Amino acid sequence: MATKARKKDHNGGKEPLRVLIADDSPDSIDQMSSWIRERWPDAEIHRAQIPDEAVSKAAEEEIENIVLDLDFVVPRVSGVEIARRILEARTEDEDFKTRLLFRTVHAGDPSYLHQIGNLINDGKHKPEVWGFVDKGAMPKRLVQNAVEQVFIYELSFTDIFSQNLKNSPSKDLSDLEFTVLLYICLGVTNDGIAWLVSASRQSVERVLTGLYQKMKIPTRRDAPQGVSALLESRGRLYYESLTRGLINPHLIREQDAALRDRVKQDRPQPGRIYVDRDWLETKPEAPAQAVGENKAR
């Protein structure tokens, strides 16, 4: 990546704060811009309302400080996915820093918390410093303090993230249970999950039984012998995961893409697990926006 000559301000030769605000709401961009410029009048603000624009501007303008909305409605892409694309494009330049501030009205959504957790723990692609603020609940002063802490002092601002993670509906699930739950929601078989997590089928069945118990899912084993059960356990588990907010479409699409990549890379033995070639080679498309869909602000 070529090094861009930085602008210098008139105060001590320091660089002005350069920030890219990526959000599909122009009002949210305007609000964040005004709050930043109120504290840093010389700040250089760049705007992006679609994911591809955010990725290209971050690269072309070599912007290190990025505010990312977590939920882009059209196309349906998460801010975590955009962050990963930006970080992947910068892997060849070790001196180029990326400071991320995630901002959302869905601060307690377990799926977003899980995605952010995966990103910041990724040994290959992760930001140097990051923060997490609640778009709907945090007053201007605290947002400005978060910007200062992450972009100026390069200290992660994680209090809100940690508190929401502590109160998340997924807090009672272990990492393994949550991983198995995601694979169940993707339709992976028990044998497939066993291969993916390097465990036996029996171990996966025990984890699944634990999930049924924790989430109070009725199982067919509870039905009298010879009597059909009304509900199918795995389907009910998926329904409960959706309605309780444990997963969202962003996380499912992200995990489906990751599953394809994993299978392409490792390729299970054909005699052990069958992999449908059409599924493996098909690139999933983001669903069209539902008619009348509106995002709460």
Salt bridges, closest charged atoms under 4 A:
GLU15 OE2 - LYS8 NZ 3.68
ASP23 OD2 - LYS135 NZ 2.77
ASP23 OD1 - ARG297 NH1 3.83
ASP24 OD1 - LYS295 NZ 2.75
ASP24 OD1 - ARG297 NH2 2.79
ASP30 OD1 - ARG47 NH1 2.70
GLU38 OE2 - LYS140 NZ 3.16
GLU44 OE1 - LYS7 NZ 3.63
GLU44 OE2 - ARG18 NE 3.14
GLU44 OE2 - HIS46 NE2 2.71
ASP52 OD1 - ARG85 NH2 2.64
GLU53 OE2 - LYS57 NZ 3.58
GLU64 OE1 - ARG99 NH1 3.34
ASP69 OD1 - LYS135 NZ 3.43
ASP69 OD2 - LYS295 NZ 2.84
ASP71 OD1 - ARG76 NE 3.42
ASP71 OD2 - HIS106 NE2 3.41
ASP71 OD1 - HIS250 NE2 2.92
GLU88 OE2 - HIS125 NE2 3.96
GLU148 OE1 - ARG39 NH1 3.60
GLU154 OE1 - LYS97 NZ 2.99
GLU154 OE2 - ARG99 NH2 2.66
GLU177 OE1 - LYS214 NZ 2.76
ASP191 OD2 - ARG201 NH1 3.02
GLU205 OE2 - ARG201 NE 2.94
GLU232 OE2 - ARG220 NH2 3.67
GLU240 OE2 - ARG236 NH2 3.37
GLU240 OE1 - ARG244 NE 3.06
GLU254 OE1 - ARG84 NH1 3.31
ASP256 OD2 - ARG260 NH1 2.21
ASP266 OD2 - ARG262 NE 2.56
GLU293 OE2 - ARG76 NH1 2.59
